[in-house]
Amino acid sequence: MSLQPSQTIPIILNLIAAVLGAVGQWLYKIGGAQLGLIPLYKNWQLYVGMVLFCVVMVLFVIAFKLGGRLSVVYPVYATTFIWGMLLAVIIDKEPWAWAQIGGVCLIVVGVSIVASLSPS
């Protein structure tokens, strides 16, 4: 079965939202580590993280306005876990385990099934 054409743009918007959401969480981590070291009003990472979450919300609204079905487009946001892990491993040099890779594969398979096999 193929991807429902009416869901393509909403799915893409939620995928973009997932990446931005992961970057926002990463910025919260960086900004949170600086709390107490710099004044809150100078903590640009927290502010940019908040802006990104507002953008995520706007992307959700647009996706739903374009006819995105919650049961199809929202599971795509689960890829946030993938992007967050990639940021942690690549930028923060956090250790990773094969179990995490297995989890990423399960997320990809699950999102693919939901996006491509959902009823019209």
N, C-alpha and C positions, 0 to 999 in steps of 0.2 A: 504494500500500500504506500501511497505517496503522501507527502506533507500537504495538508489542506491549504490551498492558496490563500484563503482568507485569514489564516493564522500566521503566515510567513512574517509579515512586518511586525505584528505584536510579539512574536517569538524573538525576532532580532532585537527589538527594543528591550525586552526583558534580559536578553543576553548582555547587551550593553549595560543595562542596569546592574547586572550581577558583577561585571568587571568593576564598575564604578563603586558599587557597594563594598567590594573587597578592598579596593584602594582606600575608601573611607575608613574602614575598620583598621587597616594598617596605619593610617594617619592618626587614628585614635590611640593606637598602641604607642606610636612615637610621641605624640603629644602628651599622653598620660605619663610617660616616663619622665617628662620634663616638668611635671607639676611640682611646685615647690622650688624648682631650680630657676625658673623664669616666671615673671608675673603672668597671670592668666591672659591678660589682654595682649600679650606679646606671643602667645602660643598659637601661631598661624596654622600649625598642623590640625589642631582641634577645630578651628574655624573652617578650614578647607574640607575637613571630614564632614562637618555639619552641612556645608554647601552641597557636597556630593550626595549626601542622603536626601537632601531636598530635590536634587536632580533625579535621583532614583525614583522618588515619589511621583514626580512629573512624568517620567517615562512610563511608570505603571499606569497612570491615568490616561495617557495618550494611547497606550496599548489597548486598554479596555474600551476607550472611545472608538478605536478602529475595529472593534468587534472581537478583540481577543477574549477567549474563554478562560476563566480562572483555572479550570481544570487542565488546560493545555499550557498556557503561558507561564503560570506561576511556578510550576516545577522547574522550568528553565532557570529560575532564580537560584535553584539549588546548586548551580555551578559556581555560586559564590564561594563554596567550600573549596573548590578546585583552585580558583584564582587566589584565594587567601593562602592556601598551602604553597602555591608557586611563589607568591610574594615572600612568604616566610623563609622558604628554602633558598631562593635566588638572591634576595636582597639582604635578609637578616642572617643568612647562612645557618638557619636552624637545621638540626638533623632531621632526616626522614627515614621512614621504615617501609618495607615492602607491603605491609598491611595498609598503609596509607595509599599506596599506588593501587592496591586492590579496591579500596574504597572509592577512589577516583574513577576507576573503571566501572564500578557498579553505578555510580552517579551518572556517568556518560550513557551507559546502557539504559538506565531507567528514564532519563530525560529523553533519549532518542525514542524509546517505546511510547512514552506519553505524547510526544510531539508528532510522531508519524502515524501512530495507529489509533488515534482518538476518533470517535465517531463524528460524523458531520453534524 
